[in-house]
Amino acid sequence: MNRICLSLPTNRACPATITAIHREAAYAAEHFGADVQLLILDSCDDATRAEHARVTAALPQTPNVTVHHLDERRQRAFLRRVIARAGLPEPDRTLGLLLPPGVSYGSCTDRAFLLATALGCDSVHRRDSDSTYQLLVGKPVFPVHHELPWLGSPAAQASASVTRTDLAPAHTERPVSMAGASFIGELSVDIADIRLRDEAVYHDVVGLWAPADASPEDRRRLVEESFTGAGTAPFTGDDSTLTLVDPMRVDMCNIAFHHDVYERIPLPPATDTIGSDYFLIHLVHDATLPGILHNRHIENFYTPERRTDAGFLAYQTRFVKFLLSMLYFHHVYDRMAAEGAGLLDDRQHVRADRIVEFLRESTALDRAANGWRLDRVDTAYRKLGGRYEEFAEQLAGRREQLLAEACRDIEDFALLIEAWPHLVEAAGHEGW
């Protein structure tokens, strides 16, 4: 029986999402014979977590579905055991990378990867708490329908089960390593208000995540595509492609990875940085590992706390840190794309040493490009006025700190990759 981890990391109230994702777990068990480990990683406050516990306890008993609702205390205890078993030289630093005090989109998924390994899972399927499933004739449209059963199988075997295949012959014997779709609804990044206020400012700011040498036309196309997902058209029927999946066509709220990917490379542990959890999507594509791109898109929505002053400040900070991270990641992505299948060893596994090398190369880049990005954000936000101008004032006071953090985040990622095989092995022995 195929054992999978259906994972929901959350730091916000999401009782309805917990109920809905349990239904997807039941669907996977019933339709594919999967043994589903439903993993809820809960970083909420005490009251919210208690409500989640009540909802979880009330879920119906379902054959071949096991629910794990873990608060940060239990997650930390598990990580301490794994880190101790791994015998790493800086256990407290490693723990801080995997469970930092701030919000880290990559770290929460890394914890899911290690727990999935401890649970003996073949794959991890991630959903988010600020999204929901589309409906077709009153029934939810579950992405797991396309994520199972081909993950880990040679692409040639999956070809008959998809709408079309778009793979070079050299890629068809490689394993299906990822399956994913995108989202419909609101922008994945909460910056639509900027576009409403000033289209030109929106273009300037969003264009900052393009490579510094991007042409005006490439930058314009990137802005038009960025954070829009699959648009707004609802699901009407299945469509799937076996291909090297374009990272711009999938989202981390709607993704599944085979264990041969995440047991070799983790996600970046950067804190307060949106997009820090997208690295593996790029890696799978650039390493020429096949994936399934489907159209069972998740429906994205915004939660109320983003509209508060504190929520606004936190989210804009995460957005700016994302822009700064791209100085380094564009370099790494370019190196990965040039390497192509050379990123794989003779067992079709990603070579972690090459990724570490590219990351460490990137830390020597001139930070002037990021200084330019901060200058452009400052100018743009002051044009918008109001709390955008107030945010620009705070940003100016943190300029050197942010520049240093962006580089240190890359150094931390390289360190975590080097520790990762020891952590994965330890998690497998530790069990749950």
Beta strands, then each sheet from edge to edge (+ up, - down):
strand 1: 3-10
strand 2: 35-42
strand 3: 65-71
strand 4: 123-126
strand 5: 131-133
strand 6: 135-136
strand 7: 139-140
strand 8: 164-166
strand 9: 178-180
strand 10: 183-185
strand 11: 240-243
strand 12: 255-258
strand 13: 291-294
strand 14: 298-300
sheet 1: 3+ 2+ 1+ 4+ 12- 9+ 13+ 11- 8-
sheet 2: 5+ 14- 10-
sheet 3: 6+ 7-
end
